Amino acid sequence: MRELVEEKLEHLFRFCSDKVSLRARLQKQATDHRVEIVATVPHGPVLVADAHADGVRSALDEALDRMARKLKRTREKVVTRRRRVGRGEV
């Protein structure tokens, strides 16, 4: 399971720089599985995505999709901010 999670987390690096720290936590609660992914972005926010599902793989996939969207949104904000500062606007 550890290798599967590490492999899937590596795919998130295409949405961000290599300086981002990613951590995943898997829990089993009765019949549910919970996956929480935490990304620490340098000079930025700490992003958290979690998901609940009947199976651990489906919970992992859902949490990965949510984290990918958050990382894309964060990257777009940084690019937009850089463009504005480059034009002399703040």
Contacts in CASP RR format, 6 or more apart in sequence:
PFRMAT RR
TARGET T0000
AUTHOR 0000-0000-0000
METHOD contacts of the structure
MODEL  1
MRELVEEKLEHLFRFCSDKVSLRARLQKQATDHRVEIVATVPHGPVLVAD
AHADGVRSALDEALDRMARKLKRTREKVVTRRRRVGRGEV
1 26 0 8 1.000
1 56 0 8 1.000
4 57 0 8 1.000
4 60 0 8 1.000
5 24 0 8 1.000
5 26 0 8 1.000
5 60 0 8 1.000
8 60 0 8 1.000
8 61 0 8 1.000
8 64 0 8 1.000
9 22 0 8 1.000
9 24 0 8 1.000
9 37 0 8 1.000
9 64 0 8 1.000
11 64 0 8 1.000
12 20 0 8 1.000
12 22 0 8 1.000
12 39 0 8 1.000
12 64 0 8 1.000
12 67 0 8 1.000
12 68 0 8 1.000
12 71 0 8 1.000
13 20 0 8 1.000
15 68 0 8 1.000
15 71 0 8 1.000
15 72 0 8 1.000
15 75 0 8 1.000
16 39 0 8 1.000
16 41 0 8 1.000
16 71 0 8 1.000
16 74 0 8 1.000
16 75 0 8 1.000
17 42 0 8 1.000
19 42 0 8 1.000
20 39 0 8 1.000
20 40 0 8 1.000
20 41 0 8 1.000
20 42 0 8 1.000
20 71 0 8 1.000
21 39 0 8 1.000
21 40 0 8 1.000
22 37 0 8 1.000
22 38 0 8 1.000
22 39 0 8 1.000
23 37 0 8 1.000
23 38 0 8 1.000
23 39 0 8 1.000
23 40 0 8 1.000
24 35 0 8 1.000
24 36 0 8 1.000
24 37 0 8 1.000
24 38 0 8 1.000
24 60 0 8 1.000
24 63 0 8 1.000
25 35 0 8 1.000
25 36 0 8 1.000
25 37 0 8 1.000
25 38 0 8 1.000
26 33 0 8 1.000
26 34 0 8 1.000
26 35 0 8 1.000
26 56 0 8 1.000
26 59 0 8 1.000
26 60 0 8 1.000
27 33 0 8 1.000
27 34 0 8 1.000
27 35 0 8 1.000
27 36 0 8 1.000
28 34 0 8 1.000
28 56 0 8 1.000
31 54 0 8 1.000
32 52 0 8 1.000
32 53 0 8 1.000
32 54 0 8 1.000
32 59 0 8 1.000
33 52 0 8 1.000
33 53 0 8 1.000
33 54 0 8 1.000
33 55 0 8 1.000
33 56 0 8 1.000
33 58 0 8 1.000
33 59 0 8 1.000
34 50 0 8 1.000
34 51 0 8 1.000
34 52 0 8 1.000
34 59 0 8 1.000
35 50 0 8 1.000
35 51 0 8 1.000
35 56 0 8 1.000
35 59 0 8 1.000
35 60 0 8 1.000
35 62 0 8 1.000
35 63 0 8 1.000
36 48 0 8 1.000
36 49 0 8 1.000
36 50 0 8 1.000
36 63 0 8 1.000
37 48 0 8 1.000
37 49 0 8 1.000
37 50 0 8 1.000
37 63 0 8 1.000
37 64 0 8 1.000
37 66 0 8 1.000
37 67 0 8 1.000
38 46 0 8 1.000
38 47 0 8 1.000
38 48 0 8 1.000
39 46 0 8 1.000
39 47 0 8 1.000
39 48 0 8 1.000
39 67 0 8 1.000
39 70 0 8 1.000
39 71 0 8 1.000
40 46 0 8 1.000
41 47 0 8 1.000
41 71 0 8 1.000
41 74 0 8 1.000
44 74 0 8 1.000
45 74 0 8 1.000
47 67 0 8 1.000
47 70 0 8 1.000
47 71 0 8 1.000
47 74 0 8 1.000
49 63 0 8 1.000
49 64 0 8 1.000
49 66 0 8 1.000
49 67 0 8 1.000
49 70 0 8 1.000
50 63 0 8 1.000
50 66 0 8 1.000
51 59 0 8 1.000
51 60 0 8 1.000
51 62 0 8 1.000
51 63 0 8 1.000
51 66 0 8 1.000
52 59 0 8 1.000
53 59 0 8 1.000
53 62 0 8 1.000
84 90 0 8 1.000
END
